[in-house]
Amino acid sequence: MRPSMVVLALVALCLAPLVSAQNSAPALAKQTPKSADSAGEPQSASTTPQRSATTPEPPEMLWECDQNNCAQLQGIWVFQGSHGQAMWNVGSEPATLTIKQFDGTHIVIDRVDPPDAVASRNLAGNGASLRVEYTGTISGSHIDGTAVWDKVPGKPYPWSATIVKEVCKNGTSCPLTADQRMQLGLNLFNSHLHVAALDVFAVDEDTNPDVKGFAAFSLAKGSGPASSARDDHAFQLANESAAAGSGVGMVVLGRFYEDGVGTPVNAALGAQWLERGQAVLDVREAQAQQPQTLLQWLGQALLAASMDGGGGSSDSDTTRNMQQKAAQRAWEQTNQAHPHN
């Protein structure tokens, strides 16, 4: 544990107003994004099986109920093309989704729970993943069908879903809490489904600066051709997140300066923002008196990665140090949560 005076000094340094503290912090961007309001919506990745021009696109979002018991167990499923992630209102364990078949009237979705998920441990065991196949008939915006666990194929059970166009409307009557929505967004983010992640982050980006920082990065990493309007909007979101004191936003802003996203390349200013963001995250960790969650550290590791996804030559020493630290903390947190005998 750090000495309390050091923590207080870091708090004073890292959480000071960003605009006025020009001698101790990098200045916020002086340029105004050229066309933030005109940024086009990124298109989904072309991962969906080929269909005829008259066949409708598969759903991008579902509100799903297992056993048709929406009052007790309801989830939000979000897709980008044929790939997606699921999160339920009970607990915080994710599942990976794949649309295997779709013709506009019928749909088949494959669900895979990770080996350490409760359902996998209870039904699959021996460190195996549990698979569930959902088969449904579509009528308007409603889906009804049956689901089958691969370990108990003789016991199908009913499921239903509603096709929706928004994850939640301003968080109102949403099946997931704000923390669960953020985790769903990060699961999509870490699966490189950045367009889908952006849809989830959009629910809370105006009320949570950290979410806005992840939204900025997801927007910049979105599929489809890059555009100056999209990059300008991403830079604006990162700027606003950093100005609100978010360590995530500061890290993203540093990456944008290093890689020239929405702004001219400025490696020195990028390094300053990366270091400042790291300091803010360290202070938050110290104040909580416990390690940050695995998800936060994995998210930080991805944020520290090169914008081209390959750890490119633009990575600074600061970025590489952040990657190493994030990877080490992720490993430590994994061993704490799931110790091996």
VOLUM-445515 format. One record per residue (C-alpha): residue in one letter; x, y, z. Coordinates in steps of 0.02 Angstrom, whole numbers, plus 50000, padded with zeros to 5 digits. Example, Ala and Ser with C-alpha at 12.3 -4.5 7.8 and 13.67 -1.06 7.14 Angstrom:
BEGIN
A506154977550390 S506844994750357 
END
This chain:
BEGIN
M500005000050000 R500665017249956 P500955029950097 S499395040650121 M500325056950084 V500895050149916 V499125045249874 L498475062449920 A499835070449815 L499385059549666 V497545063649688 A497935082149690 L499035080749537 C497985068949433 L496255075649471 A496675094249456 P495705104149325 L496465099549157 V496255116249070 S497055127249201 A498475115549256 Q499535118949103 N501195117449194 S500835100349267 A499735092249135 P499645091448946 A498475104248872 L496825098648805 A496655099148617 K496575116748549 Q495805111548385 T493955108648365 P493475092748274 K493035097648098 S491405088548083 A490945079748243 D489095081048210 S489235073748036 A490175057948084 G489375043747991 E488865028048083 P490135014248054 Q489494999347958 S489474982048035 A490864969947992 S490514958447846 T490524942747951 T488744937447911 P488464922847791 Q488024928447615 R486174931647583 S485154937347436 A484764955747414 T482964952747469 T483414943747630 P483364955347782 E484904957647888 P485004947448049 P484564956548210 E485874967348293 M485094967048466 L483924955548562 W483094956348731 E483084937748772 C482184927048901 D482694909248946 Q481244898049000 N480134912748947 N480404919449123 C480804937649087 A480434943149264 Q481844932449334 L483084929849193 Q483244942149051 G484754945748944 I485344957748810 W486164950048658 V487144961548543 F487824956548373 Q489004963448242 G488654953448086 S488494935448141 H489534937048300 G489004943948468 Q489054943648657 A487704940948788 M487454947248964 W486034942949084 N485254952549227 V485814939149350 G487674939449386 S488974946149269 E489554931249167 P489634933548978 A489314921448836 T489904921548656 L488574920848521 T488614915748338 I487154916648216 K487294900048123 Q485754901548013 F484584915747965 D483334917747824 G482194931347891 T480934919047960 H482014906848058 I483594909148158 V484854897548241 I486054904748370 D487504895548451 R487964900948629 V489604896248713 D489884899348898 P491714900348954 P492374885349053 D492394894949218 A490584900949203 V489354894049330 A488324885149197 S489884877049122 R490514871149291 N488804864249341 L488334855749178 A489924853049075 G491244851049210 N493074846349190 G493534863649124 A492414861948971 S491364875448890 L489484873348884 R488574875748719 V486754879848692 E485884880048523 Y484394891748508 T483174888648366 G481804901448340 T480404907148224 I480284925748189 S478624934748182 G478814953548164 S479964958848305 H479654943448411 I480574926748415 D479934910648494 G480824894048497 T481744880648593 A483504879248662 V484544863648692 W486064861848805 D487374850748724 K487584840948886 V485714837648908 P485084836148727 G483504827048779 K482824841648879 P482444856448765 Y481704871748848 P480774886948781 W481564903748747 S480944919948673 A481654936648620 T481154953848559 I482144961948419 V482594979748472 K483514994048389 E484305001148548 V485184992248690 C484215002848816 K483385019548797 N484365030948913 G484485016449036 T482605016949069 S481824999949108 C483424991549053 P483694973349104 L485524976949143 T486294988449271 A487535001849217 D488984990749275 Q488304975949177 R488084986749022 M489884992649037 Q490494974749055 L489474969448902 G490244983748805 L491984978748860 N491664960548814 L491184966248639 F492684978048637 N493894964248687 S493124952948552 H493544966448423 L491684969548390 H491964988148404 V490394993848313 A489304983348428 A490284989448580 L489955007348528 D488075003848526 V488184997948707 F489335011848767 A488165024848689 V486885021448826 D487995028148965 E489335038748879 D488505055148932 T488465050349116 N490065040149136 P491725047649075 D492565030549073 V491225023848958 K491445039048846 G493305035148834 F492955017248780 A491645023848658 A492955035148580 F494145020748552 S492755009348486 L492225022848362 A493995024948298 K494215006048282 G492525003448198 S492414993348039 G492215001247868 P493325014047783 A494125026947897 S493505044747880 S494075061347948 A492325064448016 R492355048248115 D494115051548181 D493655069448228 H492135063348325 A493175049948414 F494475062948461 Q493115074448529 L492415060448638 A494145056248705 N494465074548740 E492845076148837 S493185060148934 A494935065948982 A494285083149030 A493055074849148 G494515066449239 S494385048949166 G495995039149164 V495285028649023 G494935044448922 M496695050848953 V497455034448893 V496375034748737 L496825052848704 G498665048448721 R498465034448595 F497565046148475 Y499005058648486 E500275044848458 D499345037848307 G498655054048234 V496805049948255 G495805065948233 T497355076248266 P499135078048199 V500375065448270 N501185072048428 A502175058348515 A502735069348659 L500975075148701 G500355057348680 A501625050948806 Q501095064548930 W499265059448917 L499685040948934 E500705044249091 R499355055349164 G498015042449128 Q499055028849209 A499275039849363 V497395042649378 L497065024049365 D498405020549497 V497595033049616 R495895025049593 E496655008149629 A497485014649787 Q495885022849848 A494925006649824 Q496274997449922 Q496124982549805 P496694977849630 Q495644983649486 T494554970349406 L495244959149272 L494084967049146 Q494734984549181 W496534979049161 L496174969549001 G495284984848936 Q496784995448982 A497944983248893 L496914984748735 L496865003548749 A498745003548761 A498894992948604 S499305000948439 M497835007448339 D498284995348199 G498034981048319 G499784974348295 G500864983548419 G501554994348280 S503095004948274 S502185020148343 D502135012448516 S503095022948641 D504045016848793 T502575022948899 T501365012548798 R502454996948809 N502634999148997 M500735000549013 Q500494984748909 Q501704975049018 K500934981149180 A499164977949119 A499594960349063 Q500434956649230 R498954962949331 A497734953149222 W498734937449257 E498794940949444 Q496934944449451 T496534928549354 N497534917949475 Q496694926349624 A494954923049553 H495294905349493 P496794897749586 H497454881349517 N497834866749629 
END
